[in-house]
Amino acid sequence: MITYLYWAAVIALVVLCLFAGSRLGSLGKGAIVGAIIFLAGWLAYYFHFEQVFVKRFGGVMRISVPDGQRHLGSTWKDDNLWVENYDPESNECIFSEYSKGNLLEGRVIIRNCNPLMERTGSATPPGR
């Protein structure tokens, strides 16, 4: 719902620019300002507001697991989504901060992780 309100506000600003440009006798300048506002609104949504809206107000966001990896879990840290995947080929757990466009994306790699297989060895039960 909040996403619809956001886009309604962005489109209303674009229409207002077009209307003001036509009333002032320069529809071309109004169209340029409207295009700049629309582009700024789209970039702000794509790179920042999508995660904020999903986390704080509910919504839908789709990401995909890279080929050859298995998804283990995900969590929010502030407004950033962290995703944990396991790569069985290299035996690494990979924590990736999800960010559109891969800008300022953090990554933590744990080697010899192997979370999907039981550990072998003789562990003595407590009390023996």
Secondary structure as the mmCIF struct_conf table of DSSP 4:
data_model
#
loop_
_struct_conf.conf_type_id
_struct_conf.id
_struct_conf.beg_label_comp_id
_struct_conf.beg_label_asym_id
_struct_conf.beg_label_seq_id
_struct_conf.end_label_comp_id
_struct_conf.end_label_asym_id
_struct_conf.end_label_seq_id
HELX_RH_AL_P HELX_RH_AL_P1 ILE A 2 ARG A 23
TURN_TY1_P TURN_TY1_P1 LEU A 24 GLY A 25
HELX_RH_AL_P HELX_RH_AL_P2 LEU A 27 ALA A 44
HELX_RH_PI_P HELX_RH_PI_P1 TYR A 45 PHE A 49
HELX_RH_AL_P HELX_RH_AL_P3 GLU A 50 PHE A 57
HELX_LH_PP_P HELX_LH_PP_P1 VAL A 65 PRO A 66
TURN_TY1_P TURN_TY1_P2 ASP A 67 GLY A 68
STRN STRN1 ARG A 70 LYS A 77
TURN_TY1_P TURN_TY1_P3 ASP A 78 ASP A 79
STRN STRN2 ASN A 80 ASP A 87
TURN_TY1_P TURN_TY1_P4 PRO A 88 ASN A 91
STRN STRN3 GLU A 92 TYR A 98
HELX_RH_3T_P HELX_RH_3T_P1 LYS A 100 ASN A 102
BEND BEND1 LEU A 104 LEU A 104
STRN STRN4 ARG A 107 ARG A 111
TURN_TY1_P TURN_TY1_P5 ASN A 112 ASN A 112
TURN_TY1_P TURN_TY1_P6 PRO A 115 LEU A 116
BEND BEND2 MET A 117 MET A 117
HELX_LH_PP_P HELX_LH_PP_P2 GLU A 118 THR A 120
BEND BEND3 GLY A 121 GLY A 121
HELX_LH_PP_P HELX_LH_PP_P3 ALA A 123 PRO A 125
TURN_TY1_P TURN_TY1_P7 PRO A 126 GLY A 127
#
